[in-house]
Amino acid sequence: MSMFLGTHQNRFDAKGRVSIPASFRAALKSQAQPGDPLVILRPSHLHPCIEGWTAGAFAALATPLDEYDPFSEDHEDLAASLYADAYPLDSDKEGRIILPETLRTHAVLTDDVAFMGLGRTFQIWNPTAAAERRQAARSRAKTLATSRRPASNPAGAAE
């Protein structure tokens, strides 16, 4: 499976287009099925950024909706939060996309954008906010990693 790795910075052109990094485009194309959009973008529920999903990963994200009565308020709320702000997009021949204004506003994007790989998905950030997020994530990850590892046997240590 192709993964989204690294952080890549790009700039909007005069027509408001931004290029998806080549490695991300390759991962998107390798996972797309005929008839699928190249990418599905949606605002993050947790951060001021845009999430990028393959159609397959997005479908898996929606699978838990099947557990709810389709006529219930819970189902409707979850469906609205998942689908109402989702945008399926294809790129032009040069790999550029136009981000919907609502997503640009959510992520506070102006001239430059940072694409951050998260393995099976990616995020699009304001570059300053992306740097802050990566630093916060590293700090929290360090705490999580040390709290889960037994102190008497550090990872990789022989007994």
N, C-alpha and C positions, 0 to 999 in steps of 0.2 A: 504494500500500500504506500502510495506517495504521501509524504507529510509536508506540512507547512513549517519551515524552519527559518530562523533568523529574523532580523529586523531590517527593513529596507525603507529608505526615505525617497519619496518622489514629490513632484510639484505639479499642481494643476496647470494646464496650458491655457492659452487665451480663450479657448472655447469651453473651458470648465471641465475638460477631460483629465483623467489621471491614469497613468499606466500601472496595471497590475504587474508586480515584479515577475520576471520571466520564470523563475523557479516556482512561483505560486501558480502562474498560468499553466505550466506543465503539469503540476499536481492536479489542478482543476480539470484539465482536459483528459488526463489519464483516468479520472474517476467518473467522467460524464457518460451517461447513456444516451443513445439517440433520442432526440426530442427534449432532453434536459437543458435548462439554462446553464450557462457556464458557472454562474455563482448566484447564490441567494444571499442578499444582504439584509440585515435587520439591526435595530438599535439594541445595544446591550442593556439588560435589566440591572446590571451591577455597576457599570462604569460609563463615563462619557465617551464612548467609542462605538464603532460599528462592527458587528460580527459578520464574518464571511463564511458561508457554508456551501459544501457541495450539495446537490439535490438529494443524494443518498443519505448524507449525514443529517440533513434537515428533515427528511422523512422519518429517520430514526428518532430524532428529537420529538417529533409529533406523536410517536407511537403511544405514549402514556394516555393520550386523549381518548383512546379506544376503551379505556377502563371506566369512563364516565358516561352517564346517561346523556345521549346527544341532545336531549331537550332540557337539561339541567342548567342552572345558572353557573355552576362550577365549570361545566364543559364550555359554555359560551364565553366566560371570562378567560379561561385558558386559551381557547381558540383565538379570541380577539387579540390577546397579548402576543400570541405566536404569529398569526397570519396577517393581521390588519396592517402591520408596519413592515412586512417582509416584501422585498423587491427582487424578483428574478431578473438577472441581467446577463446579457451577452456582450462581449467586447468587440471592438472593431478589429480590422486586420492587424493593427499595430499593438493590440492588447490593451487599448484604452477603454475606460468606462466613464459614464457621467453619473455621479452620485446624486440621488434625489435630494432636493434642498432640505427636506425634513431630516434626513440622515446627516447632512453636512452641519446643520444647526445643532443637532443632538451631540455631535462629536466636536463641536467648535472648530471646524476646519476652515482655514482661509487659503493660504498659498501652498503650504507644504503639508504632506501627510506621511505618517509612518505606518507601514504594514508590519504587524507583529505576528509571527508564526506561533501557533499553539498546538502543533501536532496535526490533529484531524480538522481543525478550524483555524481561522486567523482573525485578527482584529485590525481595524483602521483607526488610527489615533491622530490627534494633534501631536506633533513631535515632542513638544515639551512635556505634555501630559504622559506620553508614552515612556519617556525616560524616567519620569517619577514613578510610573506604574511598575516598570521593570525593577527599579530599586526597591520599592515596597514589596514586590513579589519575592525578590531574592532574600530580603530580610525575613519575611514570613516563612519562606521555604526552609531557611536555615533553622528557624525555631521548630518548625514541624519535623524536619529530619532528625534533629537532635532529641526531640521528645519521644520519637518512636523507636529509636535505636537503644538497645540495652547498653548501659554504661560499662558493664563488665566485659562485653565482647563487641568492640567497635567493628563496623562493617569491614570485612576482609581480614580481620585479625585471626590468627591461628590460635587454637585452644591448646 
